[in-house]
Amino acid sequence: MINVLFFARYRELLGCDRLELAWQDDWRSVADIRDHLVRRGEPWTVLSEPTIMCAINQNMCQLDSSVAAGDELAFFPLVTGG
C-alpha cells in the first residue's frame, strides 16, 4: 500500500485530497506512480505538469526518487509568493 496526497490546485482539480493505492512491484520511482495516475486520463493528466513538486514521507524529492510500499507520497504544484 502507498498513500498519495494531493495539495492546493491538484486537490481541487482531482476532487480528492488522498488515495490509498495497492502497491505494485514494478513501481520503483515517484515517476512510476505519477505515470500510473496520469494514465487514468482527465483530470489526472494535470499531474504531468513539468513543474510538479513531490515529497516522500514529508521530505522533498524528485520524480526519479525511489519509493517503497508503505511510503507517503505527496504531489503539489509549484508555489510562488511574495
N, C-alpha and C positions, 0 to 999 in steps of 0.2 A: 504494500500500500504506500502511496505517496500523497501527501496533502499539498494541494496547489491553491495559492491565494492570489486574488486579483485586487488591485487598488486603483483608486481615483477613476479616471476616464474608462479604464478597462472594466472595472466593476460595473460601471453604469452601462456601457455598451453590451456587455455579456449578460447582464441581468442576474449575476451571481457574484458572491464575494469569495467563494471557495468551492473546491471539488475534491473528492477523495477518489483517486484512481487506483485500480488494481495494478500492482507492479508487473511490468513486462520485462523479461530477461534481456531483451535486445536494447533496452534503454541504457545508454552509457553517459549521456550528457544532458544538460539543460536543453540544448537544441533539439535533441531527440523527442523530449516531452513536448516542447513548444510545437514542433512539426506535427506531432500526433494530434494536438489540439487544432492547429491550423487546418488540417485535412478534414475537419468537421464542416468546413465551409463557413459562410457568413453566419454570425458576426465574428466568428473565431479568427478570421483572417487578419483582424486588427493586431493580433499578436506577432505578425510577420513584419511589423514596423522595424526599420533598421535602427531606430533609437531606443528600442525596448530595453528596460533595465530589469535586473533579476537579482534575487538573493536566495541562498540556500541556508536554512537554519538561522535566518536573520543576519547573515553575513553577505555583503555584496559579492557578486560573482560575474562571470562572463558566460556567454552561451556555450562555450566549449568546456565549462567546468563539469567535473564528474558528479553524478548523483547516485544515491543508493536508496533501496527500499527503506521506508520509514522517515526519509527526509521531509522537510517542509520547504516547498519551493514557492517563491513569490514573484509575480510579474507586476511591473508598474511602468507607466510612461515616464519619459524624461520630464523632470520638473524644473522649471525656472522660476526665479523670483527676484525681488529687488528690495 
